[in-house]
């Protein structure tokens, strides 16, 4: 119960260490290369998308390419136990280390969990590409749970029900399903578009699609005790007689009143096949 309440965990310190871990990852990539940095910080079962989900550590150990990426966290959130959290922010890609201007832009989402020694490791890493932003985002912000849970014993069955209802409602209308389940400051990521932050921005982004979406989960993870959860898998969307496929990631957080809310929703469409 103490862990569920977070009473013995300094969450401000914990989320600070989470942000520091992401910054250290980026710094190491600048010094040693992205490939070596990823091998260093990834958990043995870490997941990346290429575009389908694969073991990230195995992928980078076998990879010959070493992309030149720079990035920084602008938002982080953490579980009440201080053992699971996520970071997100902008990234830039360059074709070479001496290139003065970036050749690509996007946003990343990294899910982190502490290992048995209390060291942050990457559990999942994914990103979307989008056009050059018109302005830079602010420095790091964080969401830290401020109240204990109302009914921690019902968190797991409640999550199962909410996720089931959400999956069914996506099939009717993706936009309505996401907005109906969203936190006030939800983040919505879609390939080729700048992130939407907050319900109003998310509603505007999603209303243009009016899609009917089917999702098939391939993996998931939760904090212990459970108040932060994520799920990833494959999706298919139907819109204006066109079909789009790709991968998704959604992150759920348990509010102090016992309600599960969608904190982040990412869909990354598969690259178009060349003729």
C-alpha positions in Angstrom: 0.0 0.0 0.0 2.9 2.4 0.7 4.2 1.9 -2.8 0.7 2.4 -4.2 0.4 5.7 -2.3 3.9 6.8 -3.2 4.4 7.9 0.4 7.9 6.6 0.7 9.0 7.7 -2.8 10.3 11.2 -3.6 8.6 11.5 -7.0 10.1 14.9 -7.8 13.5 13.4 -7.4 12.5 10.2 -9.3 11.2 12.1 -12.3 14.3 14.3 -12.3 16.4 11.2 -12.5 14.2 9.9 -15.4 14.8 13.2 -17.3 18.5 13.0 -16.5 18.6 9.4 -17.9 17.1 10.5 -21.2 19.6 13.4 -21.4 22.5 11.1 -20.6 21.3 8.8 -23.4 21.3 11.7 -25.9 24.7 12.8 -24.7 26.2 9.4 -25.0 24.8 9.1 -28.5 26.7 12.3 -29.4 29.9 10.9 -28.0 29.8 7.3 -28.9 27.2 7.1 -31.6 23.5 6.2 -31.5 24.0 2.5 -32.0 26.5 2.1 -29.1 24.4 4.4 -26.8 21.2 2.3 -27.5 23.0 -0.9 -26.7 24.2 0.6 -23.5 20.8 1.8 -22.2 18.4 -0.7 -23.6 16.9 -3.4 -21.4 17.5 -7.0 -22.8 13.8 -7.1 -23.8 13.5 -3.6 -25.1 11.2 -3.0 -28.0 11.7 -0.8 -31.1 9.9 -0.7 -34.4 11.5 -1.3 -37.8 8.6 -0.8 -38.7 7.3 -3.9 -36.9 8.2 -4.5 -33.2 11.5 -6.2 -32.7 14.0 -6.7 -29.9 15.9 -3.4 -29.8 19.1 -4.6 -28.2 19.5 -7.4 -30.7 18.7 -5.1 -33.6 21.4 -2.5 -32.7 24.0 -5.2 -31.9 23.5 -6.6 -35.5 23.0 -3.2 -37.2 25.6 -1.8 -39.5 24.1 1.7 -39.8 24.6 4.3 -37.1 22.2 7.2 -37.6 23.2 10.7 -36.5 20.4 11.7 -34.1 20.1 14.5 -31.6 17.1 14.9 -29.2 16.0 16.2 -25.9 13.1 15.5 -23.5 10.4 18.2 -23.1 7.9 16.1 -21.1 8.2 13.3 -18.6 5.8 11.3 -16.4 6.3 8.7 -13.8 4.4 6.1 -11.8 3.7 6.5 -8.1 6.3 3.7 -7.3 9.0 5.6 -9.2 9.9 2.5 -11.1 8.2 3.2 -14.5 8.0 6.3 -16.6 8.2 7.8 -20.0 9.8 10.8 -21.8 9.0 12.5 -25.0 10.4 15.4 -27.1 11.8 16.5 -30.5 14.5 14.8 -32.5 16.6 15.8 -35.5 18.4 13.6 -38.0 21.5 14.5 -40.0 23.0 12.6 -42.9 26.5 13.0 -41.4 28.1 14.3 -38.2 29.5 17.4 -39.9 26.2 18.4 -41.5 25.2 21.9 -40.3 21.5 21.6 -41.0 19.2 18.7 -40.0 17.7 16.5 -42.8 14.7 15.3 -40.8 12.6 16.1 -37.8 10.2 14.3 -35.5 9.2 13.3 -31.9 10.2 10.3 -29.8 8.5 8.5 -27.0 10.7 6.4 -24.7 9.4 4.2 -21.9 11.8 3.6 -19.1 11.8 1.2 -16.2 14.3 0.7 -13.4 16.2 -2.6 -13.2 16.9 -4.6 -10.1 19.7 -2.2 -9.2 17.6 0.9 -9.6 19.1 2.0 -12.9 16.8 3.4 -15.6 16.7 1.2 -18.8 14.8 1.7 -22.0 11.8 -0.7 -22.3 10.4 0.7 -25.5 11.5 3.4 -28.0 9.4 4.8 -30.9 9.2 7.9 -32.9 7.4 9.7 -35.7 8.7 12.1 -38.3 7.1 15.4 -39.1 7.9 18.8 -40.8 10.2 21.4 -39.3 8.5 23.0 -36.2 7.9 26.7 -36.5 9.2 27.2 -32.9 11.1 25.3 -30.3 9.3 23.6 -27.4 9.8 24.7 -23.9 12.3 23.0 -21.5 11.3 19.9 -19.7 8.0 19.6 -17.9 6.8 16.7 -15.8 3.6 15.1 -14.6 4.0 13.7 -11.1 1.1 12.1 -9.3 0.2 14.3 -6.3 -2.5 12.2 -4.6 -2.8 8.5 -3.5 -5.1 6.2 -5.4 -8.7 5.9 -4.3 -9.0 2.1 -4.9 -5.7 0.6 -5.9 -7.1 -3.0 -5.5 -9.4 -2.5 -8.5 -6.8 -0.8 -10.8 -6.0 -3.9 -12.9 -9.6 -5.1 -13.6 -10.6 -1.5 -14.3 -7.8 -1.1 -16.8 -8.8 -4.3 -18.6 -12.4 -3.0 -18.9 -11.4 0.5 -20.1 -9.0 -0.9 -22.7 -11.7 -3.3 -24.0 -14.2 -0.5 -24.2 -11.7 1.8 -25.9 -10.7 -0.8 -28.5 -14.4 -1.3 -29.4 -15.1 2.4 -29.6 -12.1 2.9 -31.9 -13.9 0.8 -34.5 -16.8 3.3 -34.5 -14.9 6.5 -34.5 -11.2 6.9 -33.7 -11.5 10.6 -32.8 -14.4 10.2 -30.4 -12.8 7.2 -28.7 -9.6 9.0 -28.0 -11.2 12.3 -26.8 -13.7 10.4 -24.6 -10.8 8.6 -22.8 -8.2 11.4 -22.8 -6.5 13.3 -20.0 -6.8 17.0 -20.3 -3.2 17.3 -21.5 -3.2 14.2 -23.8 -0.5 14.0 -26.4 -1.5 12.6 -29.8 1.2 11.7 -32.3 0.6 10.9 -36.0 3.2 10.4 -38.7 3.7 13.6 -40.8 2.0 15.9 -38.3 3.3 18.0 -35.4 2.2 16.6 -32.1 -1.2 17.7 -30.7 -1.0 18.5 -27.0 -4.3 18.9 -25.0 -7.8 17.8 -25.8 -8.6 20.8 -28.1 -5.6 20.3 -30.3 -6.2 16.5 -30.3 -9.8 17.0 -31.3 -8.8 19.3 -34.2 -6.2 16.9 -35.5 -8.3 13.8 -35.3 -11.6 15.3 -36.6 -10.0 15.7 -40.0 -9.6 11.9 -40.3 -12.9 10.5 -39.1 -11.4 7.1 -39.1 -12.7 3.7 -38.0 -9.7 1.9 -36.4 -9.0 -1.6 -35.4 -6.1 -2.4 -33.1 -4.4 -5.7 -32.3 -2.1 -5.6 -29.3 1.3 -7.3 -29.5 2.7 -6.3 -26.1 2.2 -4.3 -22.9 3.7 -3.3 -19.6 2.6 -1.8 -16.3 4.0 -0.3 -13.2 3.9 -2.3 -9.9 1.6 -1.4 -8.2 -0.3 -0.6 -11.3 -1.1 3.1 -12.0 0.8 3.6 -15.3 0.4 1.2 -18.3 1.3 1.0 -21.9 0.2 -1.1 -24.9 1.6 -1.4 -28.4 0.6 -3.4 -31.5 -0.7 -3.1 -35.0 -3.6 -1.0 -36.3 -5.7 -0.8 -39.4 -7.8 2.4 -40.2 -10.5 2.9 -42.7 -11.1 6.4 -44.0 -12.8 7.6 -47.2 -12.5 4.1 -48.7 -8.8 4.0 -48.1 -6.9 1.7 -45.7 -3.9 2.7 -43.6 -1.9 0.2 -41.5 0.9 0.6 -39.1 1.9 0.4 -35.4 0.5 2.1 -32.3 1.4 2.9 -28.8 -0.9 4.1 -26.1 0.0 5.1 -22.5 -2.6 5.0 -19.7 -2.4 6.7 -16.3 -4.6 6.1 -13.3 -6.0 9.3 -11.8 -6.4 9.8 -8.1 -10.2 9.2 -8.4 -9.6 5.7 -9.8 -10.3 6.5 -13.4 -7.9 5.3 -16.1 -7.2 8.0 -18.7 -5.3 8.0 -22.0 -2.2 10.2 -21.6 -0.5 9.5 -25.0 -1.7 8.0 -28.2 0.7 7.3 -31.1 0.0 5.8 -34.5 2.8 5.4 -37.0 1.6 4.5 -40.5 3.7 2.0 -42.4 5.9 3.5 -45.1 4.3 3.4 -48.5 5.6 0.6 -50.7 7.5 1.7 -53.7 6.2 0.4 -57.1 
